[in-house]
Amino acid sequence: MESWNFKIEKRPNEITERLESELNSIGGFVFDRKNPTTFSFRKRVLYPWYMAFQNWTVVNGKLSNDNTNNTTNVKISFNQHFLIQLIVYTHIILGLGLILGLFISTKNEPSTYIVGGLIIGFGVVIWIAIKRKFKKDTEKYKGLITETFGL
C-alpha cells in the first residue's frame, strides 16, 4: 500500500465530479463514490485472460474540506486488488503444504520436493512481478490525477 497526500483549491464534490468525468471519458474504469468524502476507482477487467495485462491497482481516496481556506485535503492510497494477493498467497501456501506434507509422511520422494519448490519459486516470481507492476501503475495513476487537476 502506498499513500499520497496533497491540497487542492476546490470543494470535495467538484473534485469527485471532475475525476469521475475524466475517468469516464477515458473509458474502462470503474468509479465508486461511496459517500461525498470518499471515492474509489480501478481499471475494469472484462475477460479472464486480461488479468495478465490489466491494471491490478485499486485507488482509494478520502477528501477532507478545510472551510477557512476553501481548500480540500486529498488523501489517496494505492492498493493491490484482492484477487492478485490471493494468487500469490495460494502459490506460496500450496508449495509449503507440499513440502511439509512430505516431512510428515513416511515417503521421502524428491520429486514432490521439487514440485513444491517450483510452486514456491513461481509464487515468488509472481510476487516480484506484481510489485514492479504495482509501482508502474501507481506512477500512471499519479500522472493521470496530476493531469486532471493540473497539479
C-alpha positions as CSV (number, residue, x, y, z in Angstrom):
1,M,0.0,0.0,0.0
2,E,1.3,3.4,-0.9
3,S,-0.3,6.7,0.0
4,W,-0.2,10.2,-1.5
5,N,-1.4,13.5,0.0
6,F,-2.0,16.9,-1.5
7,K,-4.2,20.0,-1.2
8,I,-6.3,21.4,-3.9
9,E,-8.4,24.6,-4.1
10,K,-11.8,23.1,-4.9
11,R,-14.7,21.7,-2.9
12,P,-14.9,17.9,-2.4
13,N,-17.9,17.4,-4.7
14,E,-16.2,19.3,-7.5
15,I,-13.1,17.0,-7.2
16,T,-15.1,13.8,-7.4
17,E,-17.2,15.1,-10.3
18,R,-14.2,16.1,-12.3
19,L,-12.3,12.9,-11.6
20,E,-15.4,10.8,-12.5
21,S,-15.9,12.7,-15.7
22,E,-12.3,12.4,-16.7
23,L,-12.2,8.6,-16.0
24,N,-15.5,8.1,-17.9
25,S,-14.1,10.0,-20.9
26,I,-11.0,7.6,-20.9
27,G,-13.2,4.5,-20.5
28,G,-12.6,1.2,-18.9
29,F,-12.6,2.4,-15.3
30,V,-14.9,1.5,-12.5
31,F,-15.6,4.5,-10.3
32,D,-17.3,4.0,-6.9
33,R,-18.5,7.0,-4.9
34,K,-19.4,5.6,-1.5
35,N,-20.2,9.0,0.1
36,P,-19.4,12.6,-0.7
37,T,-16.0,12.5,1.0
38,T,-14.6,9.2,-0.4
39,F,-14.1,7.6,-3.7
40,S,-12.5,4.5,-5.2
41,F,-11.6,3.5,-8.8
42,R,-9.8,0.8,-10.6
43,K,-9.3,-0.5,-14.2
44,R,-12.0,-2.9,-15.1
45,V,-11.1,-6.4,-16.2
46,L,-13.6,-7.6,-18.8
47,Y,-12.2,-11.0,-19.7
48,P,-10.2,-13.5,-17.6
49,W,-7.3,-13.6,-20.0
50,Y,-6.9,-9.8,-19.5
51,M,-5.8,-10.4,-15.9
52,A,-2.2,-10.5,-17.1
53,F,-2.4,-7.2,-18.9
54,Q,-4.8,-5.0,-16.9
55,N,-4.1,-2.8,-14.1
56,W,-4.3,-4.5,-10.7
57,T,-4.2,-1.4,-8.6
58,V,-7.2,0.0,-6.7
59,V,-7.2,3.7,-5.8
60,N,-9.0,4.8,-2.7
61,G,-9.4,8.5,-1.9
62,K,-10.6,10.5,1.1
63,L,-11.5,14.2,0.9
64,S,-11.5,16.5,3.9
65,N,-12.7,20.1,3.5
66,D,-10.9,23.0,5.1
67,N,-13.5,25.7,5.3
68,T,-11.2,28.5,6.3
69,N,-9.0,28.4,3.1
70,N,-11.6,26.9,0.8
71,T,-9.2,24.0,0.1
72,T,-9.6,20.3,0.2
73,N,-7.1,17.9,1.6
74,V,-6.9,14.8,-0.6
75,K,-5.5,11.5,0.8
76,I,-5.1,8.8,-1.8
77,S,-4.0,5.3,-1.1
78,F,-3.0,2.7,-3.8
79,N,-3.7,-0.9,-3.0
80,Q,-3.4,-4.2,-4.9
81,H,-6.5,-5.9,-5.9
82,F,-7.6,-8.8,-3.6
83,L,-7.5,-11.4,-6.3
84,I,-3.9,-10.7,-7.1
85,Q,-2.9,-11.1,-3.5
86,L,-4.9,-14.3,-3.3
87,I,-3.0,-15.8,-6.3
88,V,0.4,-15.1,-4.7
89,Y,-0.5,-16.4,-1.3
90,T,-2.1,-19.5,-2.8
91,H,1.0,-20.4,-4.6
92,I,3.2,-20.0,-1.6
93,I,0.9,-21.9,0.8
94,L,0.4,-24.7,-1.8
95,G,4.1,-25.1,-2.2
96,L,4.8,-25.1,1.5
97,G,1.9,-27.5,2.0
98,L,3.5,-30.0,-0.4
99,I,6.9,-29.7,1.3
100,L,5.5,-30.0,4.8
101,G,3.3,-32.9,3.7
102,L,6.5,-34.8,2.8
103,F,8.1,-34.1,6.1
104,I,5.0,-35.6,7.9
105,S,4.6,-38.6,5.6
106,T,6.9,-41.6,5.6
107,K,7.6,-41.4,1.9
108,N,10.6,-39.4,1.1
109,E,10.2,-38.6,-2.7
110,P,12.5,-35.9,-4.1
111,S,10.1,-35.2,-7.0
112,T,7.5,-33.8,-4.6
113,Y,10.2,-31.6,-3.0
114,I,11.0,-30.3,-6.5
115,V,7.3,-29.7,-7.3
116,G,6.8,-27.9,-4.0
117,G,10.0,-25.8,-4.5
118,L,8.9,-24.9,-8.1
119,I,5.5,-23.8,-6.9
120,I,7.0,-21.6,-4.2
121,G,9.5,-20.3,-6.7
122,F,6.7,-19.5,-9.1
123,G,4.8,-17.7,-6.3
124,V,7.9,-15.6,-5.5
125,V,8.5,-14.7,-9.2
126,I,4.8,-13.6,-9.5
127,W,5.2,-11.6,-6.3
128,I,8.2,-9.7,-7.6
129,A,6.5,-9.1,-11.0
130,I,3.4,-7.8,-9.2
131,K,5.5,-5.4,-7.1
132,R,7.1,-3.9,-10.2
133,K,3.8,-3.6,-12.0
134,F,2.2,-2.0,-8.9
135,K,4.9,0.6,-8.9
136,K,4.4,1.4,-12.6
137,D,0.6,1.5,-12.2
138,T,0.9,3.8,-9.2
139,E,3.0,6.2,-11.2
140,K,0.5,6.1,-14.1
141,Y,-2.4,6.9,-11.7
142,K,-0.4,9.8,-10.1
143,G,0.2,11.2,-13.6
144,L,-3.5,10.9,-14.5
145,I,-4.6,12.6,-11.3
146,T,-1.9,15.3,-11.8
147,E,-3.1,16.0,-15.4
148,T,-6.7,16.0,-14.3
149,F,-6.3,18.7,-11.6
150,G,-3.3,20.5,-13.0
151,L,-1.0,19.9,-10.0
